[in-house]
Each structure stands twice: as structure tokens, then as C-alpha cells.
């Protein structure tokens, strides 16, 4: 059967993958929230990787272990540690704050990517870039509203998730130069399964039949998001796909309302718009080589 998307140009295919990634991650967050009162975050992380490998396994068996050959294994390992850490903060955040609040705060991720490039890689940033960075943090403050509401540990976990995923995306962009998306996704799930095995053992609770659909959902939807974001950044430039990531907030608001009766307030939307706009400005400006 011919792939109907095979001939789509990158400027169309990249955004489609980004929208798909947002949908996948939002549904995975909803499943996590549903299970969070019964299972620990470390067990959910383990189960998520286990379910993902169930779907990845046939690909490995069909193509043989030779397909996993890579010259950048340390980068795969580093990416997996970051992803596992991000999963723990992600799962905790969505278990204690509304899904839309978590999603809105996660939009600060590109700003963290720029900061990491400046502080660690020594890249240059001028006044306009720093102004956009400051605007993004103002957007975060609009959502957090310190002094008007208590800044919860869940909100801080959401911000930490953005920081960790900034490192993840940087690593993925590097890995996509040499390895396929399927190999990148396979490595991260295999390594996360290993990393989470011992912690999950100490906090294990036998799953009940009624929770199986949600457990499968965490793995399937997160795998979908993981693969889609990998494809998105691989086939198109960040400045092309980034605007379409805002669809994630719309999806999160709808899912949160339907599944949990959550209603996003004006501060969440306003803050998300400020953060997103600043992030997009930085991405476009950096791609043009300016400061």
C-alpha cells in the first residue's frame, strides 16, 4: 500500500508530525493522571517503556539486531537518562496539576534550549534574544502567579520537565544525523526499561485488569508522541514546526475538560501565549543568525 504522506513537502509533513506528537503526549498525560492515585511514577515509567517495547519488538525481530548498530551510543544513553528523568517529573506534574497547566508551562522548553546553548555550548545571544527569554519567564509567572496562589511542587515539576526535554530534543537533533527515528526510539525505550527496573521493583503494585487500557495508553500514546516529535524535527526546520506545537494546549484543554472536568483559566492561556510567542521568536531569530 502506497504511503499517502510520502510525497508531502517538509513544510507540510513536519507540522503534521508536530500536531500528532502533541496529541500523543496529551493522551499519555491523561492516562497517567488516571493511574497516578494507584501507582508510583517509577512503576508507570517502567510500564510505559515495557508497553512501547512490545510494539518496537517486532521491528527489531524483523530487521535483526544489526539495525541497532550505532556509533553514538553514549549520546543514546545520555538522552535516555534525560528522558527518564523528564518522565518522572512529567508523570508527577500531571498527577497533581491540571493537564492544560502542565502543557502551558512546558512551552518554556525552547527557551531552556537556547539557555543551554548559550551557557554550555558557548553560543552567542544578544539583547533581542535575552528580551525574548525574559518575556517567556514573564509568561511563566502569569501562569504561576506567585503571591496570588501557592506555587506547587507540581508546577515546579512541569518547569523541570521543560528543562529536561530541552536537553532531550538537543540530543535527538544530534542523533537524527546518523540514526533513523525508529532506532532512536528503540534505544531510548530499551535503556529506560533498564534504568527504571530497580526503582519500579521497590515501588511495585500489581496492576488490576481495569487499569490495563490506561497502562497500554501511556505506552502507546507516549510512543506515538516520541516517534512523531523525532520525525518532526528530522524532516523540517524548527521554525516551521514550532508554531503547530500550540495545538497541544488546545488538545490538553479539551481532554482535561472531558476526562477530569478541568477548566483552563485565562491566566493559563495568556501565559502560554506569551511563552509560546517568545519561544517562537527566539527560534526564528536564531535560525536567521541574529542576536
C-alpha positions as CSV (number, residue, x, y, z in Angstrom):
1,X,0.0,0.0,0.0
2,X,1.4,3.4,-1.0
3,X,2.1,5.8,1.8
4,X,-0.2,8.8,1.1
5,X,2.2,11.1,3.1
6,X,5.3,10.1,1.3
7,X,5.3,12.9,-1.3
8,X,4.3,15.7,1.1
9,X,6.9,18.5,1.3
10,X,8.7,19.0,4.6
11,X,6.8,22.3,5.4
12,X,3.6,20.2,5.5
13,X,4.9,16.9,6.8
14,X,6.9,18.5,9.7
15,X,3.8,20.3,11.2
16,X,1.6,17.2,10.8
17,X,4.1,15.2,12.8
18,X,4.3,18.0,15.4
19,X,0.5,18.1,15.8
20,X,0.5,14.3,16.1
21,X,3.2,14.5,18.8
22,X,1.1,16.9,20.8
23,X,-2.0,14.7,20.6
24,X,0.1,11.6,21.6
25,X,1.7,13.3,24.6
26,X,-1.6,14.8,25.8
27,X,-3.4,11.5,25.8
28,X,-0.4,9.8,27.5
29,X,-0.6,12.5,30.2
30,X,-4.4,11.9,30.6
31,X,-3.7,8.1,31.1
32,X,-1.0,8.9,33.6
33,X,-3.3,11.2,35.6
34,X,-5.9,8.5,35.6
35,X,-3.5,5.9,37.1
36,X,-1.4,8.3,39.4
37,X,-3.5,7.7,42.5
38,X,-2.8,3.9,42.4
39,X,0.7,3.6,41.0
40,X,4.1,5.2,41.6
41,X,5.7,7.4,38.9
42,X,8.7,5.0,38.7
43,X,6.3,2.0,38.1
44,X,4.4,4.0,35.4
45,X,7.7,4.9,33.7
46,X,8.7,1.2,33.7
47,X,5.3,0.1,32.3
48,X,5.4,2.8,29.7
49,X,8.7,1.6,28.4
50,X,7.6,-2.1,28.6
51,X,4.5,-1.4,26.5
52,X,6.5,0.6,24.0
53,X,9.0,-2.2,23.5
54,X,6.1,-4.6,22.9
55,X,5.4,-2.6,19.8
56,X,9.0,-2.0,18.9
57,X,10.0,-5.7,19.3
58,X,8.5,-6.9,16.0
59,X,10.5,-4.3,14.1
60,X,13.7,-5.5,15.8
61,X,12.9,-9.1,15.1
62,X,12.0,-8.4,11.5
63,X,15.1,-6.4,10.8
64,X,17.5,-8.1,13.1
65,X,19.7,-6.7,15.9
66,X,22.0,-5.3,13.3
67,X,19.6,-2.4,12.7
68,X,20.6,-1.2,16.2
69,X,24.2,-0.7,15.3
70,X,25.2,2.9,16.2
71,X,28.4,4.9,16.5
72,X,26.9,7.3,19.1
73,X,25.8,5.0,21.9
74,X,26.9,7.4,24.7
75,X,24.6,10.0,23.2
76,X,21.7,7.5,23.2
77,X,22.5,6.7,26.9
78,X,22.6,10.4,27.8
79,X,19.4,11.1,26.0
80,X,17.8,8.1,27.8
81,X,18.8,9.4,31.3
82,X,17.4,12.8,30.4
83,X,14.2,11.3,29.1
84,X,13.7,9.0,32.1
85,X,14.2,12.0,34.5
86,X,11.8,14.0,32.4
87,X,9.2,11.2,32.5
88,X,9.4,11.2,36.3
89,X,8.8,14.9,36.6
90,X,6.2,14.8,33.8
91,X,4.2,11.9,35.5
92,X,4.3,13.7,38.8
93,X,3.3,17.0,37.4
94,X,0.2,15.7,35.6
95,X,-0.9,13.8,38.6
96,X,-1.2,16.9,40.8
97,X,-1.9,19.9,38.4
98,X,-4.4,20.3,35.5
99,X,-3.2,18.8,32.2
100,X,-3.6,22.2,30.5
101,X,-1.4,24.0,33.2
102,X,1.3,21.4,32.7
103,X,1.1,21.8,28.9
104,X,1.2,25.6,29.1
105,X,4.3,25.6,31.4
106,X,6.0,23.1,29.1
107,X,6.1,25.7,26.4
108,X,9.1,27.2,28.1
109,X,11.1,24.3,26.8
110,X,12.6,26.1,23.7
111,X,13.8,28.9,25.9
112,X,15.7,26.4,28.0
113,X,17.1,25.0,24.8
114,X,18.5,28.5,24.0
115,X,19.9,29.0,27.5
116,X,21.6,25.6,27.4
117,X,23.2,26.5,24.1
118,X,24.5,29.8,25.5
119,X,25.6,28.6,28.9
120,X,27.0,25.2,27.9
121,X,27.9,25.3,24.2
122,X,29.1,28.9,24.3
123,X,26.7,30.2,21.6
124,X,26.2,33.9,21.4
125,X,23.0,35.7,22.4
126,X,22.3,39.4,22.0
127,X,19.8,41.8,23.6
128,X,16.8,40.8,21.5
129,X,17.3,37.1,22.3
130,X,17.6,37.9,26.1
131,X,14.5,40.0,25.8
132,X,12.5,37.1,24.4
133,X,13.9,34.9,27.2
134,X,12.7,37.4,29.8
135,X,9.3,37.6,28.1
136,X,9.0,33.8,28.3
137,X,9.7,33.8,32.0
138,X,7.1,36.6,32.5
139,X,4.6,34.2,30.7
140,X,5.5,31.5,33.2
141,X,4.9,33.9,36.1
142,X,1.5,34.8,34.6
143,X,0.6,31.1,34.9
144,X,2.3,30.6,38.3
145,X,1.0,33.9,39.8
146,X,3.4,34.0,42.8
147,X,1.8,35.9,45.6
148,X,-1.7,35.3,44.3
149,X,-1.6,31.5,44.6
150,X,0.7,28.9,46.0
151,X,3.4,27.7,43.6
152,X,3.0,24.0,43.9
153,X,5.6,21.3,43.6
154,X,3.7,20.1,40.5
155,X,4.2,23.4,38.8
156,X,7.9,23.3,39.5
157,X,8.0,19.7,38.2
158,X,6.3,20.9,35.0
159,X,9.1,23.6,34.5
160,X,11.7,21.0,35.3
161,X,10.2,18.7,32.6
162,X,10.6,21.5,30.1
163,X,14.2,21.9,31.1
164,X,14.9,18.2,30.8
165,X,13.1,17.8,27.5
166,X,15.1,20.8,26.1
167,X,18.2,18.6,26.6
168,X,16.4,15.6,25.1
169,X,15.5,17.5,21.9
170,X,19.0,18.7,21.5
171,X,20.3,15.2,21.8
172,X,17.6,13.9,19.3
173,X,18.6,16.5,16.8
174,X,22.2,15.3,17.0
175,X,21.2,11.6,16.9
176,X,19.0,12.1,13.8
177,X,22.1,13.0,11.8
178,X,23.3,9.4,11.9
179,X,20.4,7.1,13.2
180,X,16.9,6.6,12.0
181,X,13.9,7.6,14.0
182,X,13.0,4.0,14.7
183,X,16.5,3.3,16.1
184,X,16.4,6.4,18.2
185,X,13.0,5.4,19.7
186,X,14.1,1.8,20.2
187,X,17.2,2.7,22.1
188,X,15.5,5.2,24.5
189,X,12.8,2.7,25.4
190,X,15.3,-0.2,25.9
191,X,17.5,1.9,28.1
192,X,14.6,3.4,30.1
193,X,13.4,-0.1,30.8
194,X,16.8,-0.9,32.3
195,X,17.1,2.4,34.2
196,X,13.6,2.0,35.7
197,X,13.7,-1.7,36.6
198,X,15.2,-1.5,40.1
199,X,13.2,1.6,41.2
200,X,10.0,0.1,39.9
201,X,10.7,-3.2,41.8
202,X,10.7,-1.4,45.2
203,X,7.5,0.5,44.5
204,X,5.7,-2.2,42.6
205,X,1.9,-2.8,42.8
206,X,0.3,-5.5,40.7
207,X,-1.9,-3.9,38.1
208,X,-5.6,-4.8,38.1
209,X,-7.5,-5.7,34.9
210,X,-9.5,-2.5,34.9
211,X,-6.3,-0.4,34.7
212,X,-4.8,-2.3,31.7
213,X,-6.3,0.0,29.0
214,X,-4.9,3.1,30.6
215,X,-1.5,1.4,31.2
216,X,-1.4,0.5,27.5
217,X,-2.4,4.0,26.6
218,X,0.6,5.5,28.4
219,X,2.9,3.4,26.4
220,X,1.2,3.6,23.1
221,X,0.4,7.3,23.1
222,X,3.8,8.3,24.5
223,X,5.5,6.1,21.9
224,X,3.4,7.9,19.2
225,X,4.4,11.3,20.6
226,X,8.0,10.2,20.9
227,X,8.2,9.0,17.3
228,X,6.3,11.9,15.9
229,X,8.4,14.6,17.6
230,X,11.5,12.7,16.3
231,X,10.2,12.7,12.8
232,X,9.1,16.3,13.1
233,X,12.5,17.8,14.0
234,X,14.2,15.4,11.5
235,X,12.1,16.4,8.4
236,X,11.6,20.1,8.9
237,X,13.3,23.1,10.4
238,X,12.2,24.1,14.0
239,X,10.9,27.5,12.9
240,X,8.5,25.6,10.6
241,X,7.1,23.1,13.0
242,X,7.2,25.0,16.3
243,X,4.0,27.1,15.7
244,X,2.0,24.0,15.4
245,X,3.0,22.8,18.9
246,X,0.5,25.3,20.3
247,X,-2.2,22.8,19.2
248,X,-1.1,20.8,22.2
249,X,-2.7,23.3,24.6
250,X,-6.0,23.2,22.8
251,X,-5.9,19.4,22.9
252,X,-4.9,19.4,26.6
253,X,-7.8,21.8,27.4
254,X,-10.3,19.6,25.6
255,X,-9.0,16.3,27.1
256,X,-8.8,17.8,30.6
257,X,-12.3,19.1,30.4
258,X,-13.8,15.9,29.1
259,X,-11.9,13.4,31.2
260,X,-11.4,15.3,34.5
261,X,-13.7,18.3,34.4
262,X,-10.8,20.7,34.4
263,X,-11.4,24.2,33.1
264,X,-8.4,26.3,32.0
265,X,-8.5,29.9,33.3
266,X,-7.5,33.0,31.4
267,X,-4.1,33.1,33.1
268,X,-3.1,29.7,31.7
269,X,-4.0,30.8,28.1
270,X,-2.4,34.2,28.4
271,X,0.8,32.9,30.0
272,X,1.0,30.1,27.4
273,X,0.6,32.6,24.6
274,X,3.4,34.9,25.9
275,X,5.7,31.9,26.4
276,X,4.9,30.4,23.0
277,X,5.3,33.7,21.2
278,X,8.7,34.4,22.9
279,X,9.9,30.9,22.1
280,X,8.9,31.1,18.5
281,X,10.6,34.5,18.1
282,X,13.8,33.1,19.5
283,X,13.7,30.1,17.2
284,X,13.1,32.2,14.1
285,X,15.6,34.8,15.1
286,X,18.3,32.3,15.9
287,X,17.7,30.4,12.7
288,X,18.3,33.7,10.8
289,X,21.6,34.1,12.6
290,X,20.8,37.2,14.5
291,X,21.2,38.2,18.1
